[in-house]
Amino acid sequence: MAGCLAGDNGDDEGDWEPSERMRYIVPYDEGGGTDVYARGIIEPLTDAMGQDIQIDNVPGGGGLNGFGDAIGAEPDGHTFTGSAVPLEVTPQLLDDPGFDQRDLRGVGNIGRSTWCLIVNEEYEGEVETFDDVREMHNSGEWTTIGIQEPGSPQDIMTLLAKEEPEYADEYDWNWTDRVQYTGTGPIAEAVTSGEVPCGIGTDAGTEPNVSSGGVYPVVCFFSDGTDVYPDIPSVTDEGYPEMDFIAGVTRGIYAPPDVSDDRIEVLAERFEEATEDERYEEWSNDTGNPIFWEGPEEAEAAMNDPFEVMEELEIVELIQEHQ
């Protein structure tokens, strides 16, 4: 009897298996990057789990509505959420949602996007490095750059490079105006049309515009660079301070706070199996979305580390000062 009760309350057990339909929360609208990754892995993941999996989009609150849903879910291993860390960090720092996303349990990371700077093709041959981009802004020939809304990674990166001494002393990037768009797609279109001479978007998100012509990538803000544009340098390659805490978008998977260690281990094993499936690799090749596998510890670090750095740099105050 004691063994049966232990199995019921989740304080077990090395042989747990998913036993009912599973729920994969996507804390953003359908069609966004987190949703795209969920749908890219869903077939091999369903086979690995041995159960049907429902993708459930719960948008709003900068990803926090979906996170709140996951935190309140039954901790039985049948619910997990995707993410785009550190995109969800700033919304929590700016407006307390009534919970702490760091209470979620890391399952693993299944991919990463990085932020890259693209330039209108009119300047090809003239603007080839980040130094060239800086010179265009610092000389006044360019005044604008395309980014997303206040609190977005592009907002934070450009503010750090101009206003925060720890970074600005090295970057010395004196842009004048930042034109705000709703996502990478609109930014890439604005740069292609010449509405702004340059902009910052994700590697995979800008790739269609790069492939079709009209824009080209100059630099990646993530120190390890990008598999989408393997020939461009990172800012650290060019001698600038790294911004890795905000320069990559990690596609992490998280479970409710009280899911047992054994069930986390099983979920992680099944996700890892799915990431090694040739169907996921083919999807990556077809879409340009980078994939890999990292385990629970790395997933928790991907969420926790940006909080520490943003609080140390007083990012909230920086954003509020320049809104």
C-alpha positions as CSV (number, residue, x, y, z in Angstrom):
1,M,0.0,0.0,0.0
2,A,2.8,2.4,0.9
3,G,4.4,1.9,-2.5
4,C,1.1,2.6,-4.3
5,L,0.7,5.8,-2.3
6,A,4.2,7.0,-3.1
7,G,3.5,6.4,-6.8
8,D,0.3,8.5,-6.6
9,N,1.9,11.6,-4.9
10,G,4.9,11.8,-7.1
11,D,7.6,11.2,-4.5
12,D,8.8,8.1,-6.3
13,E,10.4,6.4,-8.4
14,G,12.8,5.3,-11.1
15,D,10.4,3.8,-13.5
16,W,7.8,6.6,-14.1
17,E,6.4,6.7,-17.6
18,P,4.0,9.4,-19.1
19,S,0.6,7.8,-18.9
20,E,-1.8,10.4,-20.3
21,R,-2.0,13.1,-22.9
22,M,0.7,15.7,-22.3
23,R,0.5,19.5,-22.6
24,Y,3.2,21.6,-24.1
25,I,2.5,25.3,-23.2
26,V,3.8,27.9,-25.6
27,P,3.8,31.3,-23.8
28,Y,3.5,33.2,-27.1
29,D,1.2,33.4,-30.1
30,E,1.2,30.8,-32.8
31,G,3.9,31.5,-35.4
32,G,6.4,33.0,-33.1
33,G,9.8,31.5,-32.5
34,T,8.9,29.5,-29.4
35,D,5.8,28.2,-31.2
36,V,7.9,27.3,-34.3
37,Y,10.3,25.3,-32.2
38,A,7.5,23.4,-30.4
39,R,5.9,22.4,-33.7
40,G,9.3,21.5,-35.2
41,I,10.0,19.0,-32.4
42,I,6.5,17.8,-31.8
43,E,6.5,14.6,-34.0
44,P,9.7,13.1,-32.6
45,L,8.8,14.2,-29.1
46,T,5.4,12.5,-29.3
47,D,7.1,9.3,-30.3
48,A,9.7,9.6,-27.5
49,M,7.0,10.3,-24.9
50,G,4.7,7.6,-26.1
51,Q,1.7,9.9,-25.6
52,D,-0.2,12.5,-27.6
53,I,1.0,16.0,-26.9
54,Q,-1.2,19.1,-27.1
55,I,0.5,22.4,-28.0
56,D,-1.3,25.1,-26.1
57,N,-0.6,28.7,-26.9
58,V,-1.0,31.0,-23.8
59,P,0.3,34.4,-25.0
60,G,0.4,37.7,-23.1
61,G,2.4,39.4,-20.4
62,G,5.7,39.0,-22.3
63,G,5.6,35.2,-21.8
64,L,4.5,35.4,-18.2
65,N,0.9,34.3,-18.8
66,G,2.1,31.0,-20.0
67,F,4.7,30.7,-17.3
68,G,2.0,31.4,-14.7
69,D,-0.1,28.6,-16.3
70,A,2.8,26.2,-16.0
71,I,3.6,27.1,-12.4
72,G,-0.1,26.4,-11.4
73,A,-0.2,23.1,-13.3
74,E,-0.3,19.7,-11.6
75,P,3.3,18.6,-11.0
76,D,2.8,15.2,-12.4
77,G,5.2,15.4,-15.4
78,H,2.5,15.8,-18.0
79,T,2.8,19.6,-18.4
80,F,5.8,21.6,-19.5
81,T,6.3,25.0,-21.1
82,G,8.6,26.3,-23.8
83,S,10.4,29.6,-23.4
84,A,12.5,32.2,-25.1
85,V,14.8,33.1,-22.1
86,P,15.9,35.8,-21.4
87,L,12.9,37.5,-23.1
88,E,10.7,36.7,-20.1
89,V,13.1,38.1,-17.5
90,T,12.6,41.8,-18.1
91,P,8.7,41.7,-17.9
92,Q,9.0,40.1,-14.5
93,L,11.5,42.7,-13.3
94,L,9.4,45.6,-14.7
95,D,6.0,44.4,-13.3
96,D,5.8,41.7,-10.6
97,P,3.4,39.0,-11.9
98,G,2.8,37.5,-8.5
99,F,5.2,34.5,-9.0
100,D,8.8,33.9,-9.7
101,Q,9.6,32.2,-13.0
102,R,12.8,30.9,-11.4
103,D,10.6,28.4,-9.4
104,L,10.0,26.5,-12.6
105,R,12.2,23.3,-13.0
106,G,14.6,23.1,-15.9
107,V,14.1,20.2,-18.3
108,G,16.5,21.2,-21.1
109,N,17.4,23.5,-23.9
110,I,16.5,22.4,-27.5
111,G,17.8,25.3,-29.5
112,R,19.1,28.9,-29.6
113,S,18.7,32.0,-31.7
114,T,21.1,34.9,-31.6
115,W,20.7,38.6,-32.3
116,C,22.5,39.8,-35.4
117,L,22.8,43.2,-37.0
118,I,21.7,43.5,-40.6
119,V,22.4,46.3,-43.0
120,N,20.6,47.5,-46.2
121,E,22.4,46.2,-49.3
122,E,23.0,49.8,-50.5
123,Y,26.0,49.9,-48.1
124,E,27.6,46.6,-49.1
125,G,31.3,47.1,-49.6
126,E,31.2,50.3,-47.5
127,V,29.9,48.9,-44.2
128,E,31.4,45.5,-43.5
129,T,32.2,45.5,-39.8
130,F,30.7,46.7,-36.6
131,D,33.4,49.4,-36.5
132,D,31.9,50.6,-39.8
133,V,28.4,50.6,-38.3
134,R,29.6,52.7,-35.4
135,E,31.3,55.1,-37.7
136,M,28.2,55.6,-39.7
137,H,26.2,56.5,-36.6
138,N,29.0,58.4,-34.9
139,S,29.6,60.6,-38.0
140,G,25.9,61.4,-38.3
141,E,25.5,59.8,-41.7
142,W,23.1,57.3,-40.1
143,T,20.8,58.4,-37.3
144,T,18.5,55.4,-36.8
145,I,18.5,51.7,-36.1
146,G,15.6,49.3,-36.0
147,I,14.9,47.5,-32.7
148,Q,11.9,46.1,-30.8
149,E,9.9,47.5,-27.8
150,P,11.4,48.9,-24.5
151,G,12.8,46.0,-22.5
152,S,13.5,43.9,-25.5
153,P,17.1,42.5,-25.9
154,Q,17.7,44.9,-28.8
155,D,16.6,47.8,-26.5
156,I,18.9,46.6,-23.7
157,M,21.9,46.0,-25.9
158,T,21.7,49.3,-27.7
159,L,21.2,51.1,-24.3
160,L,24.2,49.3,-22.8
161,A,26.4,50.2,-25.7
162,K,25.6,53.9,-25.5
163,E,24.7,54.6,-21.9
164,E,26.2,52.1,-19.5
165,P,29.8,52.9,-18.8
166,E,30.9,49.3,-18.4
167,Y,29.9,48.8,-22.0
168,A,29.7,52.3,-23.5
169,D,33.4,53.1,-22.8
170,E,34.3,50.3,-25.2
171,Y,31.4,50.3,-27.7
172,D,31.2,54.1,-28.1
173,W,28.0,53.6,-30.3
174,N,26.3,57.0,-30.6
175,W,23.1,56.2,-32.5
176,T,20.5,59.0,-32.4
177,D,17.1,57.4,-32.7
178,R,15.8,53.8,-32.3
179,V,12.8,53.0,-34.4
180,Q,10.7,50.3,-32.7
181,Y,9.0,47.4,-34.5
182,T,7.0,44.5,-33.3
183,G,9.4,41.7,-34.2
184,T,12.4,40.5,-36.3
185,G,10.2,40.2,-39.4
186,P,9.1,43.9,-39.5
187,I,12.7,45.0,-38.6
188,A,14.1,43.0,-41.5
189,E,11.5,44.4,-43.9
190,A,12.2,48.0,-42.7
191,V,15.9,47.5,-43.4
192,T,15.2,45.9,-46.7
193,S,13.0,48.8,-47.8
194,G,15.5,51.4,-46.6
195,E,13.2,52.8,-43.9
196,V,16.1,52.3,-41.5
197,P,19.7,51.6,-42.7
198,C,20.3,48.8,-40.2
199,G,18.5,46.8,-37.5
200,I,18.9,44.0,-35.0
201,G,17.0,40.7,-35.3
202,T,17.4,37.0,-34.7
203,D,19.6,35.1,-37.0
204,A,16.9,32.7,-38.2
205,G,14.3,35.5,-38.4
206,T,16.4,37.6,-40.7
207,E,17.7,34.8,-42.9
208,P,14.8,34.9,-45.4
209,N,15.5,38.5,-46.2
210,V,19.2,37.9,-46.4
211,S,18.6,34.9,-48.8
212,S,16.2,36.9,-51.0
213,G,18.5,39.9,-51.1
214,G,18.1,43.5,-49.9
215,V,20.0,43.1,-46.6
216,Y,23.2,41.4,-45.4
217,P,24.4,40.4,-41.9
218,V,27.4,42.2,-40.4
219,V,27.9,41.1,-36.9
220,C,26.4,38.7,-34.2
221,F,26.0,39.9,-30.6
222,F,26.5,36.4,-29.1
223,S,30.1,35.6,-28.5
224,D,29.9,32.1,-30.0
225,G,28.6,33.5,-33.2
226,T,25.8,31.9,-35.2
227,D,25.4,28.8,-37.3
228,V,23.0,30.6,-39.6
229,Y,25.7,33.1,-40.7
230,P,29.0,31.2,-39.9
231,D,31.1,33.7,-41.8
232,I,30.3,36.8,-39.8
233,P,32.2,37.7,-36.6
234,S,30.7,38.3,-33.2
235,V,31.2,41.6,-31.4
236,T,33.7,39.8,-29.1
237,D,35.6,38.7,-32.1
238,E,35.9,42.4,-33.0
239,G,37.2,43.3,-29.5
240,Y,34.0,44.5,-27.8
241,P,32.7,43.3,-24.4
242,E,30.4,40.3,-24.5
243,M,26.6,40.7,-23.9
244,D,25.8,37.0,-23.9
245,F,23.3,37.3,-21.0
246,I,21.0,39.1,-23.4
247,A,22.4,38.4,-26.9
248,G,21.0,34.8,-27.3
249,V,17.5,33.5,-27.1
250,T,17.5,30.0,-25.5
251,R,14.6,27.7,-26.4
252,G,14.3,26.2,-22.9
253,I,11.8,23.7,-21.6
254,Y,10.5,24.0,-18.0
255,A,8.2,22.0,-15.8
256,P,6.1,23.0,-12.8
257,P,7.9,23.7,-9.5
258,D,7.2,20.5,-7.7
259,V,7.8,17.9,-10.4
260,S,10.0,15.2,-8.8
261,D,13.6,14.7,-9.8
262,D,12.9,11.3,-11.3
263,R,10.2,12.7,-13.6
264,I,12.4,15.6,-14.6
265,E,15.1,13.0,-15.5
266,V,12.6,11.0,-17.7
267,L,11.3,14.2,-19.4
268,A,14.9,15.3,-20.1
269,E,15.8,11.9,-21.6
270,R,12.8,11.9,-23.9
271,F,13.5,15.5,-25.1
272,E,17.1,14.6,-25.7
273,E,15.9,11.6,-27.7
274,A,13.7,13.9,-29.8
275,T,16.5,16.3,-30.5
276,E,18.6,13.5,-31.9
277,D,15.8,12.4,-34.2
278,E,16.6,12.9,-37.9
279,R,13.2,14.6,-38.4
280,Y,14.2,17.4,-36.0
281,E,17.5,17.8,-37.8
282,E,15.8,17.9,-41.2
283,W,13.4,20.6,-39.8
284,S,16.4,22.6,-38.6
285,N,18.0,22.4,-42.0
286,D,14.8,23.4,-43.8
287,T,14.0,26.3,-41.6
288,G,17.4,27.6,-40.5
289,N,16.5,27.3,-36.8
290,P,19.6,26.1,-34.9
291,I,19.1,23.1,-32.6
292,F,21.1,21.3,-29.9
293,W,20.5,19.6,-26.5
294,E,21.5,20.8,-23.1
295,G,20.1,19.3,-19.9
296,P,18.2,20.5,-16.8
297,E,21.2,22.3,-15.1
298,E,21.9,24.3,-18.3
299,A,18.2,25.2,-18.6
300,E,18.0,26.5,-15.1
301,A,21.2,28.5,-15.6
302,A,19.8,30.0,-18.8
303,M,16.9,31.5,-16.8
304,N,18.8,32.3,-13.6
305,D,21.9,33.9,-14.9
306,P,20.2,36.8,-16.8
307,F,18.4,37.8,-13.6
308,E,21.7,38.2,-11.7
309,V,23.3,40.2,-14.5
310,M,20.3,42.5,-15.1
311,E,19.9,43.2,-11.4
312,E,23.6,44.0,-11.0
313,L,23.5,46.3,-14.0
314,E,20.2,47.9,-12.9
315,I,18.7,47.2,-16.2
316,V,15.1,48.2,-15.1
317,E,16.3,51.7,-14.1
318,L,18.2,52.0,-17.4
319,I,15.0,51.1,-19.4
320,Q,12.7,53.3,-17.4
321,E,15.1,56.3,-17.8
322,H,15.1,56.0,-21.6
323,Q,11.5,55.1,-22.4
